[in-house]
Amino acid sequence: MVKLTKIYTRGGDKGDTSLGDGSRVRKYDLRVAAYGTLDEANSTVGLARLHAAKIADGGACDAMLARIQNDLFDLGADLCTPSTPNEDPKMVLRIVQAQVDRLEHEIDAMNATLQPLSSFVLPGGSATAAYLHLARTVVRRAEREITELVERETVNPLALIYANRLSDHLFVASRFVNAAESGDVLWSPGANRS
């Protein structure tokens, strides 16, 4: 259980921060950048939730997004704690296959209700969908950072898989809410060339 009694520590005043294992790194460290970007994505999902509750069947969408916000903290904790060869899985919070499976199940369930795409989708439509698209693009940035981190350090492979699946989930969720609200905004290739 996390208990915060004091918010500022002055420990980062010189540009360092502590990882989950207590080691110190620069605040621009790739690991810190990756979980910082996930924090940004989580905030954007929070904005989407403000609007999701107002749409038809918004409760189900909001519940999915609430689980995702919690998972994003799990993913941040996973990345914040460097892997060690003999770590005790009960002592370190890592993304697990069940979290990836849940995203896939939700993607499949939402996608089953949607018409196949005939063009690329432009970010927009409803406010909920626009925020979901924004969250998707932030997660894609985190995914790129995690990919680079994986090439340099040992990282839970499911961390990268979860991020990849989450960006897909947010895309399908944006289409799902647009189907209930204003419909997808489709790209018209070359529409403004003349």
N, C-alpha and C positions, 0 to 999 in steps of 0.2 A: 504494500500500500504506500502510495506517495503522500508525504506530508510536507507541505511547504509553509514555513512560518515566516521566512524572510525572502523577499523576491530578489533583492540585489545582494551580491556577494563581493563585488569589486574584483572578483577573480579574472574577469575578462577585460579589464580596463587596458591591458597592454596588447590585446589582440589574440589572446589564447582562450581556449575553452576546454572543458573536461569532457571526455568520452565516457560511456557507460562503465568502462572498466577502470576509470580513474586516471587514465593517461591524459596528457595535455597535448593539444595540437593547435595550430594556427586556425583562426576562424574561417580562413579561406580554404582550408583543407577540403579535398574532394568529398570525403565522407560527410563532413559538416554541411557542405553545399548540397549534397543529395538529400539529407534528411531535412535541411532547411527548405528545400524546394517542395518536399512532401508536406511540410507545415503550411506553405503557401497554398498548395492544392487543397489541403484540408479546410483552410479558411474560405476558399472559393466554393467548395462543396457546402459549407455553412450558408453562404449566400444563396445557393440554389435551393437549399432546404427552406429558406424563408418564403420562397415562391411555390415550392412543390406542395406545401400543405394546402394551398388555395385551389389546386386543380382537382378535376374529377379523379377519384381513386388516388388522391394525393397522399393519403395515409400510407398506402403500400409503398409508394415511391419514397416518401420521407423515411420510412422504416429502413428501406435499402440504403439510403444515403446516411442514416445514422449509424448503421453497421459499418459502412465504408469509413466514416470519420473515425470510428474506434479502431478499425483495422489500420488506418493511416498512422495512428499513434503507435500501434504495434510494429508497423513497418519502420517507423522512425526509431523506435527503441532497438529493433533488430539491427539497423544500420549504425546506430550510435555505439553499439557494443561490438568491437572487433572479435572475429571468430578465433577460437583457439582449438588446437587439435583434440584435446580431451575434455572439452567443456561439458558440464552437466546440463542436459536439456531442461531439467527442472529449475535451474538457476538462471537461465538466460532466456529472455523472451524472443522467440523467433517466429516468423511467418510459417504456417504449416499448410500442408496440402488441402486440408478441409476449407481453409479460407479461399484458396484459388478455386476449388470445386464449387463453393457457394456462388462466387462471381460467375462462373461458367453456367451454372444452373439458372441464375437470374437473367443472364444474357439470352440464353436459349428461350426462356419463358417470355421475355419481352419481345424478342425477335419473331417469335411464332405469331404474334398479333399484328405484325407490320407488313406492309406491302414491300416487295423487293425494290431495291433502289434502281432507278433508271438513269441517275446522274449522281455526281458528287453533291454532298449537302454543304451548303454554306452555313456557318455558325449563325444562329438566330432563330427566328420564329417567335416563340414565346420568351418571356424573361427567364423562366426556369431553364429552358433549353439553352439559351445563350450562356447562362452561368455554368451549365453542365459542359458546354463546349469549351468555355474558358478553363474549367477544372481539367478537362481532358488534355488541353494543350500544356498546362502546367505539369500534369502527370507525365506527359511525353518528355518534357524537359528533364524531369526527375529520372525517367527511364534512361535517357542518354547519359546522365551523370552516373547512375548506378552501373550502367554498362562499362563506362570508363573505370569506375572503381573496381569492378570485377576483374578487369585486366591487370590491375595493380596489386590487389589484395584479395585475401580469401573472404568471400561473402556468401551468405546463405543463398544457394541458387534459387530458392523459392521467392526471395525478395525481388529479384529481377522479373521472374515469371508473374508474380502478383502485380507489379507495376504495369507490365505489358497487358495483362488481362483487365486491369482496372481502366486503362484508357479505352479499351474496347467497350467495357461496360458503360462508361460515361457517354460514349458515342451513341450506343443503342438506347440508353436512358433518355438522351436528348431527343431522339426520334420518337420514343415511346410517349414522352410528355407532349411533343408537338402533335402527335396523332390525336391526342385528347384535347388539344387546344387549337393551334393555328395551322398546323401542317408544316412539313419540311419546306425549307427554302432551298431550291435546287440551283446548282451552278448552270449557267447558260454559256457554254464555251464560245468565246469570241463575240459575245453579244454587243460589246461596245467598241468594236474595231472600226466602224465606219462613221 
